[in-house]
Amino acid sequence: MNPPPRLVLASASPRRRELLASLGLPFEVRVAEVVEHEDPATDPRTMVAHNAALKADWVAEREPGAFVLGADTTVFVDGTVLNKPRDLAEAARMLRLLGGRTHTVFTGLALRKGGEGLRLDEGVASEVTFRPLDDALIALYLSRVHVLDKAGAYGIQEHADLIVAGYAGSKSNIMGLPLETTKQILTRAGLLG
């Protein structure tokens, strides 16, 4: 009898762990020790696809018998990529830029299995519209939500009522792991029935 296939999530993100756990599949976590490409001038679709593949490939080399899922998410507005802010001042600048407007959240997904040469890649985009934000509201939001580990300096799952007017597309994508597309690639790989 063959052992069940192993699934490894190549991500340090606690939100990705929670989202992937909601699918009911057992998995392990191994953080890829890579330097992500974060040039704000890069096409966001290209950047998240590259970073997701970079993470998945790195872990797959070290876990040859396992399926490895990598993901990367960024926020895009005005032709500029907004990654994780370096500090609260940069986070406030990002929220000012996003206030009263619609932006796009892009996630790249990469599923690998080293020994078999399996390579599945997908990209997902969602739109988020923010309420108009003044400095007091931005300060309130930053006092309630830890944003330094979040692209665009916000999380739609935390105190969204303060800043988000609405969204279109996958909410789980905005959180960092588009579950609908993740289910599809795991099903294509034979991990989900």
Disulfide bonds with the S-S distance in Angstrom:
none
